Amino acid sequence: MIKVGIIGATGYAGGELVRLLLGHKEAEIKWYGSRSYIDKKYYEVYQNMFQIVDEKCMDDNMEALADQVDVVFTATPQGLCASLVSEEILSKVKVIDLSADFRIKNVKTYEEWYKIEHKAPQFIDEAVYGLCEINREQIKKARLIANPGCYPTCSTLSIYPLLKEGMIDPDTIIIDAKSGTSGAGRGAKLDNLYCEVNENIKAYGVATHRHTPEIEEQLGYAAGKEIRLNFTPHLVPMNRGILITAYASLLRDVTYEEVRAAYDKYYEKERFVRVLDKDVTPQTKWVEGSNYVDVNFKIDPRTKRVIMMGAMDNLVKGAAGQAVQNMNLMFGLNEAEGLAQVPMFP
C-alpha cells in the first residue's frame, strides 16, 4: 500500500483528494493535514465523512510527514509548498503540489503574476508539469510534480492537438473560460456569497488572471515558440465544472476529417480524454464528479477559424483527480486506479 499524506485536506481540492483516495485500492491516507482544524476530527469538517474517516486533522509539518509516508499531496495556497519542500524531504518522499509553485519555469514570471517571492527556485527545473496525457514518461520518473491548474488543463487539452500539428496560428488564440464557484476555494469571500453569485455571470481577472502565463507556457511547448494570448475566465453559479471555448485562425483549409484525425492521434488511446462525436458540444454536466475531459471542435469556413471546446470537473481532472493520476504513474500503478467514477447525473 502507498502511504499518503495530505497537507490542506480540508479545502475543496483536499476534500476531493480524500474522497478519491478512500476508493483507491493501493493507497492509504495516513495524515490529514489542515492548519485551520488541528486536532479536529476530519468528519467534523466534512460531515459526509461521518463513520468513514475518524482521524483528526494534523498540522502541515512536512518534515514529520516525510518519515511516515511515500507521497505528500499539498493542496494549499500558493507559496506554502515552496516554503516547506527541501532536498532532505525529496530524498525521502515524492511530492505532488496542487498549487502553482512549480508550474511556471520562469521565477520572475511566477513572482510577477502571483505577487509573492518564490521560496524554492532551486527545484523549479526539476519539477515535472503533471499533465499526464502529454508528460506521462517524465511523470513516471519524477519526485516533484507540479499539478496543473484547472483552466490550463482544460485549455491545453482542448487546443494542444491543433497547435502540435501546425493547423492553427498561435498568435490568434483567444480563450473564453467559465468555472463553477468551487474553483475559488473554500475560504470566505464576499464575491462568492450566494447572493453575489446566484442568478449572475461575470468575467473576472480580465487580462490579469494568474493562469494566463501557465497556459501560454504549455501551449508554447506545443507550438515550438513563445505564445501570447487572451484568456478571460467567467464565474457561473454552479458548484463544479469548467467550460473552455477557444478560437484560432486556421493556417490552411482543412476538412472535418483532418482535424478529427489530429485529435484522435493524441487522444484515441487516452482513458480520460473523450473526443465527442461530430457536432456534439462538451457540457459540464456530462463530466461532473469524474476525471474525464470532453473535447470537440467546429470549423468555421466563413471566417477561416476553428472553435475548440472542452469541459471537465475543476475539482477532479482540474485538481485532485489529476493529482491521483500523477501518483499512479509515479508508483507504476494502473493510471486509472481510484479514478473510474462514472460522471454523475443529474
Phi, psi and chi 1 to 4 in degrees:
 res  aa     phi    psi   chi1   chi2   chi3   chi4
   1 MET       -  137.5  -65.3  -71.9  -77.2      -
   2 ILE   -81.5  124.8  -61.5  169.0      -      -
   3 LYS   -88.4  127.9  -63.8  176.9 -178.0  177.8
   4 VAL  -118.7  138.3  174.8      -      -      -
   5 GLY  -120.0  139.8      -      -      -      -
   6 ILE  -122.1  120.5  -56.5  171.5      -      -
   7 ILE   -99.3  123.2  -65.5  176.7      -      -
   8 GLY    90.8   37.6      -      -      -      -
   9 ALA   -74.4  -10.0      -      -      -      -
  10 THR  -105.9    2.8   55.3      -      -      -
  11 GLY   -79.2  176.4      -      -      -      -
  12 TYR   -62.9  -46.2  -73.6  143.3      -      -
  13 ALA   -67.2  -39.3      -      -      -      -
  14 GLY   -63.4  -42.9      -      -      -      -
  15 GLY   -62.4  -36.1      -      -      -      -
  16 GLU   -70.5  -35.3 -161.8   71.9  -10.2      -
  17 LEU   -59.1  -45.5  -91.2  172.0      -      -
  18 VAL   -60.0  -47.6  172.1      -      -      -
  19 ARG   -58.1  -44.9 -177.3  179.2   74.7   88.3
  20 LEU   -71.1  -41.9  -65.0  173.4      -      -
  21 LEU   -71.7  -26.3  -70.8  168.5      -      -
  22 LEU   -65.7  -21.3  -72.7  173.7      -      -
  23 GLY  -100.4   10.2      -      -      -      -
  24 HIS   -91.8  125.4 -163.6  -66.0      -      -
  25 LYS   -72.3  -20.1  -64.8  177.7 -177.8  177.3
  26 GLU  -113.1    9.0  -55.3  -69.0  -21.9      -
  27 ALA  -129.1  147.0      -      -      -      -
  28 GLU  -135.0  124.0  178.4 -174.7    6.8      -
  29 ILE   -79.4  120.6  -55.7  173.5      -      -
  30 LYS  -104.2  -16.8  -55.2  -66.2  -72.5 -173.3
  31 TRP  -146.5  118.3 -173.9  -66.8      -      -
  32 TYR  -104.2   94.8  -63.5   80.7      -      -
  33 GLY   -88.3  134.3      -      -      -      -
  34 SER  -162.5  107.8  175.8      -      -      -
  35 ARG   -61.9  -29.8 -177.7 -179.9  -68.3  177.8
  36 SER   -78.6  -19.7  -58.9      -      -      -
  37 TYR  -131.2   36.9  -63.4   98.3      -      -
  38 ILE   -56.5  131.4  -65.4  172.8      -      -
  39 ASP    73.1    1.3  -70.3  -26.1      -      -
  40 LYS   -90.1  137.6 -164.2  177.1 -174.7   73.9
  41 LYS   -66.1  142.4  -71.5 -164.0  172.3 -176.6
  42 TYR   -59.8  -39.5 -168.6   74.9      -      -
  43 TYR   -69.1  -16.7   75.0   78.1      -      -
  44 GLU   -75.7  -20.1  -66.9  178.4  -53.6      -
  45 VAL   -87.2  -46.2 -179.0      -      -      -
  46 TYR  -119.7  101.2  -76.1  118.9      -      -
  47 GLN   -64.5  -20.8 -171.7   69.2   19.8      -
  48 ASN   -64.8  -14.2   59.2  -36.8      -      -
  49 MET   -95.7    9.4  -65.9  -63.4  172.1      -
  50 PHE   -60.2  130.9 -179.5   63.3      -      -
  51 GLN    62.7   15.1  -66.4 -172.1   -6.3      -
  52 ILE  -116.8  -48.1  -61.8  172.6      -      -
  53 VAL  -122.6  114.5  177.9      -      -      -
  54 ASP  -103.9   -5.8 -161.6   50.8      -      -
  55 GLU   -69.1  156.0  -75.6   81.8   -3.5      -
  56 LYS   -90.3  153.5  -70.8 -176.9  177.6 -179.9
  57 CYS   -73.4  140.1  -64.9      -      -      -
  58 MET  -109.5  178.8  -48.3  -70.9  -78.8      -
  59 ASP   -83.1 -167.1   62.8   10.9      -      -
  60 ASP  -106.3   41.8   54.1   16.1      -      -
  61 ASN   -78.3   93.4 -170.5  -27.1      -      -
  62 MET   -69.4  -29.6 -168.6 -179.4  -76.3      -
  63 GLU   -64.5  -42.9  -70.9 -174.2    7.3      -
  64 ALA   -67.1  -38.4      -      -      -      -
  65 LEU   -61.6  -40.9 -104.0  178.0      -      -
  66 ALA   -60.4  -25.2      -      -      -      -
  67 ASP   -87.1   -8.2  -67.0  -36.9      -      -
  68 GLN  -114.8  -18.0  -60.8  176.9   34.5      -
  69 VAL  -132.0  173.0  -60.6      -      -      -
  70 ASP   -99.0  -26.2  -56.6  -56.0      -      -
  71 VAL  -146.6  141.1   59.3      -      -      -
  72 VAL  -117.3  127.5  175.1      -      -      -
  73 PHE   -98.2  132.3  -67.6   92.4      -      -
  74 THR  -114.0  100.8   51.8      -      -      -
  75 ALA  -102.0   71.1      -      -      -      -
  76 THR  -131.8  166.9   54.8      -      -      -
  77 PRO   -62.1  160.6  -22.8   33.6      -      -
  78 GLN   -56.6  139.8  -28.4  -57.7  -25.6      -
  79 GLY   100.4  -26.5      -      -      -      -
  80 LEU   -71.6  -48.8 -177.0   63.1      -      -
  81 CYS   -58.7  -44.9 -178.0      -      -      -
  82 ALA   -61.4  -30.1      -      -      -      -
  83 SER   -78.7  -17.5   71.6      -      -      -
  84 LEU  -102.7  -33.1  -62.5  175.4      -      -
  85 VAL   -71.9  146.5   72.5      -      -      -
  86 SER  -150.1  168.2   66.9      -      -      -
  87 GLU   -61.9  -38.8  179.1   60.3   38.7      -
  88 GLU   -60.7  -43.2 -178.4 -178.9   -0.7      -
  89 ILE   -66.0  -46.0  -72.9  169.3      -      -
  90 LEU   -67.8  -19.3  -71.4  173.8      -      -
  91 SER   -76.6  -14.9   68.0      -      -      -
  92 LYS  -108.4  -31.4  -61.4  176.3 -178.7  178.5
  93 VAL  -145.6  150.5   69.1      -      -      -
  94 LYS   -85.9  146.0  -62.9  179.1 -173.0  -64.2
  95 VAL  -124.5  129.3  175.2      -      -      -
  96 ILE  -118.0  109.7  -59.7  173.3      -      -
  97 ASP   -99.3  121.3  178.3   29.8      -      -
  98 LEU   -88.7   -1.1  -82.1   70.2      -      -
  99 SER   -89.6 -175.8   81.2      -      -      -
 100 ALA   -91.2    6.9      -      -      -      -
 101 ASP   -57.5  -31.8  -75.2   -1.4      -      -
 102 PHE  -123.5   14.7  -62.0   99.4      -      -
 103 ARG   -77.9  -36.4  -64.3  175.4 -169.5  161.7
 104 ILE  -100.6  126.6  -62.5  169.5      -      -
 105 LYS   -77.1  -22.1  -66.6  -58.2 -178.6 -175.6
 106 ASN   -94.6  115.9 -172.5  -57.0      -      -
 107 VAL   -60.7  -42.4  177.1      -      -      -
 108 LYS   -63.0  -38.1  -70.8 -176.5  178.2  178.8
 109 THR   -64.3  -44.8  -59.5      -      -      -
 110 TYR   -57.9  -49.5  169.6   86.8      -      -
 111 GLU   -66.9  -32.9  -66.7  179.4  -17.3      -
 112 GLU   -68.4  -43.2  175.4 -174.4  -12.0      -
 113 TRP   -83.3  -31.8  -74.5   80.4      -      -
 114 TYR  -100.0   -7.7  -74.8   88.5      -      -
 115 LYS    60.9   31.1  -50.2  -58.1 -179.1 -173.1
 116 ILE  -138.4  157.1   56.4  174.8      -      -
 117 GLU   -80.5  135.8  179.0 -173.4   -4.8      -
 118 HIS   -77.6  126.6 -158.3  -67.3      -      -
 119 LYS   -90.8  -10.0  -61.5  -64.1 -174.4 -179.2
 120 ALA  -143.7   56.9      -      -      -      -
 121 PRO   -62.6  -18.5   23.2  -33.7      -      -
 122 GLN   -67.6  -15.5   67.5  -88.3   27.6      -
 123 PHE  -104.3    0.0  -63.5  117.3      -      -
 124 ILE   -64.3  -45.2  -68.9  177.4      -      -
 125 ASP   -65.6  -34.0  -72.7  -19.4      -      -
 126 GLU   -73.9  -34.7  175.7 -174.3  -14.0      -
 127 ALA   -59.4  136.1      -      -      -      -
 128 VAL   -99.6  130.8  174.3      -      -      -
 129 TYR   -72.4  116.1 -170.7   75.1      -      -
 130 GLY   -85.6   49.0      -      -      -      -
 131 LEU   -90.0   98.6 -168.0   52.4      -      -
 132 CYS   -59.2  -38.3  -56.3      -      -      -
 133 GLU   -68.4  -18.3  -71.3   73.9   15.0      -
 134 ILE  -111.4  -36.1  -64.8  173.6      -      -
 135 ASN  -114.0   30.1  -63.5  -32.3      -      -
 136 ARG   -53.8  -47.6 -177.9  172.1  -76.7  111.8
 137 GLU   -68.3  -37.3  -64.5  -52.0  -48.5      -
 138 GLN   -68.5  -36.6  -60.8   97.8  -60.3      -
 139 ILE   -61.6  -39.4  -68.4  166.0      -      -
 140 LYS   -59.0  -28.9  -69.8  178.0 -179.4  178.9
 141 LYS  -102.4    1.2  -61.6  175.5  -75.1 -173.5
 142 ALA   -83.5  155.5      -      -      -      -
 143 ARG  -114.8  -12.2   60.3  177.4 -172.9  167.6
 144 LEU  -135.0  119.6  174.8   59.7      -      -
 145 ILE  -112.7  131.9  -67.5  -70.7      -      -
 146 ALA   -95.1   99.3      -      -      -      -
 147 ASN   -67.9  127.2 -153.3   61.8      -      -
 148 PRO   -63.6  157.6  -24.6   35.6      -      -
 149 GLY   -71.2  164.3      -      -      -      -
 150 CYS   -69.1  -53.5   50.2      -      -      -
 151 TYR   -59.4  -44.9  -76.5  129.2      -      -
 152 PRO   -61.7  -36.2  -28.3   38.1      -      -
 153 THR   -61.3  -52.1  -65.6      -      -      -
 154 CYS   -67.5  -40.9 -157.8      -      -      -
 155 SER   -64.3  -48.4  -61.2      -      -      -
 156 THR   -63.9  -46.6  -58.2      -      -      -
 157 LEU   -66.6  -29.7  -69.1  174.4      -      -
 158 SER   -72.2  -33.5  -59.9      -      -      -
 159 ILE  -102.5  -28.1  -60.4  168.2      -      -
 160 TYR   -47.7  -51.5 -176.9   86.9      -      -
 161 PRO   -58.1  -40.1  -26.3   37.3      -      -
 162 LEU   -75.2  -30.9  -59.1 -166.7      -      -
 163 LEU   -69.6  -46.0 -100.3 -175.6      -      -
 164 LYS   -61.8  -35.8 -166.5   71.5  174.3  174.6
 165 GLU   -88.7    3.8  -66.6  -58.7  -58.3      -
 166 GLY    68.3   31.2      -      -      -      -
 167 MET   -92.2  -20.3  -69.5 -175.3  172.8      -
 168 ILE  -124.4  155.8   57.1  176.0      -      -
 169 ASP   -82.2  114.5 -178.1  -10.3      -      -
 170 PRO   -59.4  -27.4  -19.7   30.9      -      -
 171 ASP   -79.7   -1.5  -64.0  -36.0      -      -
 172 THR  -112.4    8.4   65.1      -      -      -
 173 ILE   -73.2  130.5  -63.8  172.6      -      -
 174 ILE  -127.5  131.8  -64.0  172.5      -      -
 175 ILE  -118.7  121.9  -59.0  172.8      -      -
 176 ASP  -105.6  124.0  178.6  -74.4      -      -
 177 ALA  -128.6  148.3      -      -      -      -
 178 LYS  -136.4  140.4  -62.2  175.9  176.1   65.4
 179 SER  -139.8  149.9  174.7      -      -      -
 180 GLY   -72.5  168.1      -      -      -      -
 181 THR   -72.8  -18.4   59.2      -      -      -
 182 SER   -64.4  -19.9   59.3      -      -      -
 183 GLY   -63.8  -19.5      -      -      -      -
 184 ALA   -86.8   -1.4      -      -      -      -
 185 GLY    89.1  177.4      -      -      -      -
 186 ARG   -94.4   -8.3 -161.1  167.7 -176.9 -125.2
 187 GLY   -64.7  148.3      -      -      -      -
 188 ALA   -72.5  121.8      -      -      -      -
 189 LYS  -138.0  139.2  -56.6 -179.8 -175.8   73.8
 190 LEU   -55.5  -44.9  174.6   63.5      -      -
 191 ASP   -65.0  -15.8  -73.6  -12.8      -      -
 192 ASN  -103.2    3.7  -65.0  -18.2      -      -
 193 LEU   -63.0  152.0  -66.8  174.9      -      -
 194 TYR   -53.1  -47.6  178.6   81.7      -      -
 195 CYS   -68.6  -22.0  -71.7      -      -      -
 196 GLU   -80.9  -33.7  -54.7  -68.7  -30.4      -
 197 VAL   -93.6  -39.6  173.9      -      -      -
 198 ASN   -62.1  142.3 -172.8   46.7      -      -
 199 GLU    55.4   39.5  -63.1  -66.7  -21.6      -
 200 ASN  -152.2  152.2 -172.8   41.7      -      -
 201 ILE  -143.2  137.8 -178.5  170.5      -      -
 202 LYS  -148.0  150.0   66.8  174.6 -177.9  179.1
 203 ALA   -80.4  148.2      -      -      -      -
 204 TYR  -147.1  162.6   67.5   97.5      -      -
 205 GLY    55.2   35.1      -      -      -      -
 206 VAL   -65.8  119.5  179.6      -      -      -
 207 ALA    66.7    6.2      -      -      -      -
 208 THR  -133.8    3.2   61.7      -      -      -
 209 HIS   -64.9  138.5 -165.2  -81.8      -      -
 210 ARG   -69.0  -15.1  -61.7 -177.8  -62.5 -177.4
 211 HIS   -80.4   -9.3  -77.0  171.8      -      -
 212 THR   -57.8  -52.8  -56.8      -      -      -
 213 PRO   -65.2  -29.5   23.0  -34.2      -      -
 214 GLU   -66.8  -43.9 -175.9 -179.7  -21.3      -
 215 ILE   -64.3  -44.6  -64.4  169.4      -      -
 216 GLU   -61.1  -41.6  -70.0  177.2  -18.9      -
 217 GLU   -65.1  -46.3 -176.6  172.4  -49.8      -
 218 GLN   -69.0  -40.6  -65.3  -53.6  -46.7      -
 219 LEU   -70.9  -27.8  -69.1 -179.8      -      -
 220 GLY   -63.0  -36.8      -      -      -      -
 221 TYR   -62.4  -39.8  -64.3  142.2      -      -
 222 ALA   -68.2  -39.3      -      -      -      -
 223 ALA   -80.5  -20.0      -      -      -      -
 224 GLY    76.0   21.7      -      -      -      -
 225 LYS  -159.3  162.6   57.8  172.8  -76.4 -172.7
 226 GLU   -68.2  139.6 -171.4  172.9  -71.2      -
 227 ILE  -122.0  141.8  -75.6 -179.1      -      -
 228 ARG  -125.6  129.1  -71.8  -71.3  178.2  -91.2
 229 LEU  -142.3  166.4   52.6   76.1      -      -
 230 ASN   -96.5  127.1  -73.9  117.4      -      -
 231 PHE  -128.2  118.8  168.1   69.5      -      -
 232 THR  -125.8  111.1  -54.2      -      -      -
 233 PRO   -89.5  155.1   31.4  -30.9      -      -
 234 HIS  -131.8  145.7  -59.6   73.7      -      -
 235 LEU   -98.2  127.3 -174.6   66.4      -      -
 236 VAL  -120.2  151.4  -64.9      -      -      -
 237 PRO   -80.0   71.4   27.9  -34.3      -      -
 238 MET  -145.7  161.6   61.0 -175.1 -172.4      -
 239 ASN   -73.0  -50.4  -67.9  -24.7      -      -
 240 ARG  -128.2  158.5  -64.0  168.2  175.1 -103.1
 241 GLY   119.4  145.3      -      -      -      -
 242 ILE  -132.2  136.6  -82.4 -177.1      -      -
 243 LEU  -125.2  127.1 -178.2   71.5      -      -
 244 ILE  -111.9  131.8  -66.0  -66.1      -      -
 245 THR  -126.2  113.5  -50.3      -      -      -
 246 ALA  -117.7  147.5      -      -      -      -
 247 TYR  -127.2  143.3  -50.7   84.6      -      -
 248 ALA  -157.6  152.2      -      -      -      -
 249 SER   -80.2  137.8  -64.8      -      -      -
 250 LEU   -77.8  143.7  -70.0  159.5      -      -
 251 LEU   -85.9  -13.9  -70.2  173.1      -      -
 252 ARG  -158.5  166.9   58.0 -177.6  174.1   83.9
 253 ASP   -69.4  133.5  -68.9  -24.4      -      -
 254 VAL  -134.3  155.6  -66.3      -      -      -
 255 THR   -97.9  164.9   64.2      -      -      -
 256 TYR   -56.0  -43.3  168.7   84.4      -      -
 257 GLU   -62.7  -36.1  -71.6   72.9   21.1      -
 258 GLU   -68.3  -43.6  -73.5  177.1  -64.3      -
 259 VAL   -68.5  -42.4  178.0      -      -      -
 260 ARG   -60.4  -39.1  174.7   69.6 -166.4 -140.5
 261 ALA   -62.8  -34.1      -      -      -      -
 262 ALA   -65.8  -44.2      -      -      -      -
 263 TYR   -65.0  -42.6  -82.5   91.3      -      -
 264 ASP   -65.1  -32.5  -73.4  -17.2      -      -
 265 LYS   -58.1  -39.1  175.9  179.9  177.0  179.7
 266 TYR   -95.5  -24.6  -67.6   95.1      -      -
 267 TYR  -121.1   -4.3  -60.5  143.8      -      -
 268 GLU   -58.3  -33.9 -167.7  170.0   33.3      -
 269 LYS  -100.8    5.6  -63.7 -179.7 -179.3  178.8
 270 GLU   -84.4  129.5  -69.8  -64.2  -19.6      -
 271 ARG   -65.7  -39.0  169.3   68.4 -179.1  -87.6
 272 PHE  -107.3    3.3  -65.5  116.5      -      -
 273 VAL  -112.1  117.7 -178.3      -      -      -
 274 ARG  -109.5  115.4  -53.6 -170.3  -63.5 -169.5
 275 VAL   -86.4  116.3 -175.9      -      -      -
 276 LEU   -75.6  165.3  -57.5  179.7      -      -
 277 ASP   -66.2  162.4  -67.0  -22.0      -      -
 278 LYS   -55.2  133.5 -173.0  176.1 -178.3  179.6
 279 ASP    69.5    7.3  -65.4  -31.9      -      -
 280 VAL   -93.1  121.3  177.4      -      -      -
 281 THR   -93.1  142.4   57.1      -      -      -
 282 PRO   -61.2  143.3  -21.8   33.2      -      -
 283 GLN  -135.4  141.4  -61.2 -178.5   51.6      -
 284 THR   -64.0  -31.1   57.0      -      -      -
 285 LYS   -67.6  -19.6   68.8  178.9  178.6 -179.1
 286 TRP   -91.3    1.9  -60.2  128.7      -      -
 287 VAL  -125.2   -1.0  -68.5      -      -      -
 288 GLU   -59.1  132.4 -173.7  171.9   -8.8      -
 289 GLY    78.3    6.7      -      -      -      -
 290 SER  -123.0  171.6   79.7      -      -      -
 291 ASN   -95.8   11.0 -157.7   50.8      -      -
 292 TYR   -81.0  149.0  -70.7  103.6      -      -
 293 VAL  -119.7  123.1 -176.8      -      -      -
 294 ASP   -98.0  127.6  -74.6   -5.0      -      -
 295 VAL  -128.4  154.6  -61.5      -      -      -
 296 ASN  -164.5  179.0 -146.1  -17.6      -      -
 297 PHE  -149.0  163.8   63.4   91.8      -      -
 298 LYS  -143.6  126.1 -177.0   76.3  174.1 -178.7
 299 ILE   -86.1  133.4  -59.8  166.0      -      -
 300 ASP  -113.5   92.4 -176.9    0.0      -      -
 301 PRO   -64.4  -24.7   20.4  -29.7      -      -
 302 ARG   -64.0  -41.1 -174.3 -180.0   65.9   86.1
 303 THR  -103.2   -2.9   60.0      -      -      -
 304 LYS    58.2   39.6  -64.7 -174.5  178.0 -179.3
 305 ARG  -123.2  166.1  -65.3  176.3   70.8   84.1
 306 VAL  -126.0  140.0   62.1      -      -      -
 307 ILE  -105.0  122.7  -61.6   95.9      -      -
 308 MET  -111.2  132.7  -60.7  154.3  -76.1      -
 309 MET  -129.4  148.4  -62.0  161.4  -78.7      -
 310 GLY  -151.0  148.1      -      -      -      -
 311 ALA  -138.8  141.3      -      -      -      -
 312 MET  -160.9  169.0   70.4  177.3 -160.1      -
 313 ASP   -86.1  119.7 -171.9  -44.8      -      -
 314 ASN   -66.3  -24.1   56.8  -66.1      -      -
 315 LEU   -88.7  -18.4  -68.7  179.1      -      -
 316 VAL  -100.4  -88.7 -172.0      -      -      -
 317 LYS   -59.3  -27.3 -177.0   60.3  173.1  171.6
 318 GLY   -82.4   -2.7      -      -      -      -
 319 ALA  -159.7  -91.4      -      -      -      -
 320 ALA   -67.7  -41.5      -      -      -      -
 321 GLY   -62.5  -44.3      -      -      -      -
 322 GLN   -64.2  -35.5 -173.7  146.8 -107.3      -
 323 ALA   -63.6  -42.4      -      -      -      -
 324 VAL   -65.9  -39.8  172.7      -      -      -
 325 GLN   -58.7  -41.7 -166.1  176.7  -10.1      -
 326 ASN   -63.2  -44.5  -84.3  -52.9      -      -
 327 MET   -58.1  -44.8 -178.5 -168.3   77.1      -
 328 ASN   -58.0  -43.3  -70.1  -20.7      -      -
 329 LEU   -66.0  -41.6  -72.9  169.9      -      -
 330 MET   -64.5  -30.1  -64.1  169.0   83.8      -
 331 PHE  -106.1   12.7  -73.0   90.2      -      -
 332 GLY    69.4   26.8      -      -      -      -
 333 LEU   -93.7  170.2  -56.0  176.4      -      -
 334 ASN   -56.5  125.2 -179.5  -20.5      -      -
 335 GLU   -59.2  -26.8 -168.2  170.2  -31.3      -
 336 ALA   -94.6    1.7      -      -      -      -
 337 GLU   -59.3  130.1  176.6   56.5   44.9      -
 338 GLY    78.5    2.3      -      -      -      -
 339 LEU  -127.3   21.2  -60.8  170.2      -      -
 340 ALA   -87.1   11.1      -      -      -      -
 341 GLN   -61.4  131.4  -64.2   85.7   -7.4      -
 342 VAL   -75.0  138.8  174.2      -      -      -
 343 PRO   -52.6  142.7  -27.8   36.0      -      -
 344 MET   -85.6  138.3  -58.5 -178.0  -64.7      -
 345 PHE  -157.4  135.4 -177.9   80.4      -      -
 346 PRO   -78.4      -   28.1  -33.5      -      -
